Structures are given as structure tokens and as C-alpha cells.
């Protein structure tokens, strides 16, 4: 059985339209994830692990939302609005990488896979929001592309507590490992 090797941290969509109080898609628990993600990023940067941010962004003309607005999901992460911005407490640092994405998965129609292969990464530690949407979609694509997936349970939040728990259960069942942050920190030290 193959073992995990080079790791990278993905910070998925920690943007104002998901984290700010009253945001269009405010994720319950999203603000509580900030400190645990900061802890993980501090260690990752000390260990010189790649840190990769994803940022959902859509054109105001709605031409790249796909099916996202078919249900109850409101307009969000529109280019040129404050809601598209990464929250200041988790702003990317020099040396970090950024991926703009138009869909839920960080792999779909982006160069994330190319970046990870160039960095010789085979293990992704996924953080951010929303557990039941973009985190889960990214986990599935990562697993299908043969990456190992790890999700620190304190570093993710969903669109609801119920959906968050269901997504973590699904990820743990088939897509990767859901672990306490302390266990991941020990693994990286």
C-alpha cells in the first residue's frame, strides 16, 4: 500500500461572502475556523509546505455561475465586490499560491493539478468552506486524481451544521481522512 508523501495546505474560499456576519452564504462556524487554520498555516510555513488559496469568483453578468443559482443559492463572490475578498485574518503571504475558481471544485477548469504535480505534492490538507460544497467537491476530485486527502475537522465549516456533519461523514467514508487538528499538527512536526 502506498503511503502519503509531500503535503500541501489548501485554504478553500475563506472569503467575506462566506465568513462575514450576514454574508450571502454565511457558513455557521466559519469564523471559529479562523484561529485553527492560522495555527495550521503557521506550522506549514515553518515547515516550508506549500500553502494554496482558492478564491471563488464570478462575473457580474452571471455567465460563469453554471447551475449554482438554479436552487436557493444567492449571488455571491462577484468580481469587484468586497465579498470576493479573502478575509484579512487569513490573507495570503508572500510565497503562497492562489487559484481562482468558477465552480465548486478547486480542480475544475483550474491549474491546481498542474501546480500540485510541479510541487510534487501527493497529499492535500483541506481547510475552509463550505464543507458540504467546495471542500467536498475538491476532496472528491482530489481522491479521483489519486491525491491523499486529509481534513482537519476544526478547520472547516459548512452551509449548515447538519450539512457540515454529513459532508465530513461522506469524506471520511470514501474520500479521505477526517482528523483532529492536533493529530495533523503532530503528523507535520
C-alpha positions in Angstrom: 0.0 0.0 0.0 1.3 3.4 -0.9 2.0 6.0 1.8 1.4 9.7 2.0 4.3 11.9 0.9 4.7 15.6 0.2 1.8 17.6 1.7 0.2 21.0 0.8 -2.4 23.0 2.7 -5.4 24.2 0.7 -7.3 27.2 2.1 -10.7 26.9 0.3 -12.8 30.0 -0.2 -12.2 31.8 3.2 -13.9 34.8 1.6 -16.1 37.5 3.0 -19.2 36.3 1.2 -18.9 33.0 3.3 -17.4 34.3 6.5 -18.7 37.8 7.3 -21.7 38.1 9.6 -24.8 38.4 7.4 -22.9 37.3 4.3 -24.9 35.9 1.4 -23.8 32.3 2.2 -22.6 32.7 5.8 -21.3 29.4 7.0 -22.1 28.6 10.6 -18.8 28.0 12.4 -16.8 29.7 9.6 -15.4 32.4 11.9 -14.5 29.8 14.5 -12.3 28.1 11.9 -10.0 31.1 11.5 -7.8 30.5 14.6 -7.3 26.8 13.9 -6.5 27.5 10.2 -4.0 30.2 11.3 -2.3 27.6 13.6 -2.0 25.1 10.8 -0.7 27.8 8.3 1.9 29.0 10.8 3.3 25.4 11.1 3.0 24.8 7.4 5.1 27.9 6.6 7.6 27.0 9.2 8.0 23.5 7.6 8.0 25.1 4.1 4.9 23.3 3.0 3.1 24.8 0.1 0.0 26.9 1.1 -2.5 27.3 -1.7 -5.6 29.6 -1.5 -8.7 29.1 -3.6 -10.9 32.0 -4.3 -14.3 31.6 -5.9 -15.0 34.5 -8.3 -17.9 35.1 -10.7 -18.5 37.7 -13.3 -21.4 40.1 -12.6 -23.0 39.1 -15.9 -23.7 35.6 -14.3 -22.1 33.9 -17.3 -19.9 31.6 -15.3 -22.1 30.5 -12.4 -23.2 27.4 -14.2 -26.0 25.7 -12.3 -25.1 27.3 -8.9 -28.0 29.8 -9.0 -30.7 27.3 -10.1 -31.6 26.5 -6.5 -31.7 28.7 -3.4 -28.1 29.8 -3.6 -27.9 33.7 -3.9 -25.4 35.7 -5.9 -22.0 35.6 -4.2 -18.3 36.2 -4.8 -18.9 38.6 -7.6 -15.7 40.1 -9.0 -15.2 43.7 -8.0 -17.3 43.4 -4.8 -15.8 43.1 -1.2 -17.4 39.7 -0.8 -15.0 38.1 -3.2 -12.0 39.1 -0.9 -10.2 36.6 1.3 -10.8 37.6 4.9 -7.9 39.7 6.3 -7.1 37.3 9.1 -6.2 34.7 6.6 -4.6 36.9 3.8 -2.1 35.0 1.6 1.5 35.6 2.5 4.5 36.0 0.1 5.3 32.6 -1.3 1.7 31.3 -1.1 -0.1 30.3 -4.2 -3.6 31.4 -5.3 -6.2 29.7 -7.6 -9.2 31.5 -8.9 -12.1 29.1 -9.5 -15.5 29.5 -11.1 -17.1 26.2 -9.8 -17.2 24.3 -6.6 -14.1 22.0 -7.1 -10.7 23.7 -6.9 -9.7 21.3 -9.7 -12.4 22.0 -12.2 -11.1 24.2 -15.0 -8.1 25.5 -13.0 -4.4 24.7 -13.0 -4.4 23.2 -9.4 -3.5 19.7 -10.6 -0.6 21.1 -12.7 0.6 23.2 -9.7 0.5 20.2 -7.3 2.4 18.0 -9.7 5.0 20.7 -10.2 5.4 20.9 -6.4 5.5 17.1 -6.2 2.6 17.1 -3.7 0.5 13.9 -3.3 -1.3 14.7 0.0 -3.7 17.6 0.4 -4.8 19.0 3.8 -8.1 20.8 3.0 -9.4 23.7 5.1 -12.1 26.3 4.6 -15.7 26.5 3.5 -18.1 25.1 2.7 -17.6 21.5 3.9 -20.7 20.3 2.0 -20.0 22.2 -1.2 -16.5 23.3 -2.3 -14.5 21.4 0.3 -16.3 18.1 -0.5 -16.2 18.7 -4.3 -12.4 19.4 -4.1 -11.9 16.3 -1.9 -13.7 14.1 -4.4 -11.7 15.4 -7.4 -8.5 15.1 -5.4 -9.3 11.5 -4.5 -10.2 10.7 -8.1 -6.9 12.2 -9.2 -5.0 9.9 -6.7 -4.2 12.5 -4.1 -4.4 11.6 -0.4 -7.0 13.8 1.3 -6.9 14.9 5.0 -9.5 17.3 6.5 -8.8 18.8 10.0 -12.3 18.8 11.5 -11.7 22.1 13.3 -10.7 23.9 10.1 -13.8 23.5 8.0 -17.4 24.8 8.2 -20.5 24.0 6.1 -23.6 25.8 4.9 -25.4 24.4 7.9 -24.3 22.3 10.9 -26.3 19.3 9.6 -24.8 19.6 6.1 -21.3 20.0 7.5 -21.6 16.8 9.6 -23.0 14.9 6.6 -20.1 16.1 4.4 -17.5 15.1 7.0 -19.1 11.7 7.3 -19.0 11.3 3.5 -15.4 12.4 3.2 -14.3 10.1 6.0 -16.2 7.2 4.4 -14.8 7.2 0.9 -12.7 10.3 0.1 -10.1 10.7 2.8 -9.3 11.1 6.4 -11.1 13.5 8.8 -8.8 14.1 11.8 -8.5 16.4 14.8 -6.2 19.3 14.2 -3.8 18.2 17.0 -3.2 14.9 15.2 -2.4 16.7 11.9 -0.1 19.0 13.8 1.8 16.1 15.3 2.0 14.5 11.8 3.6 17.6 10.4 6.1 18.3 13.3 
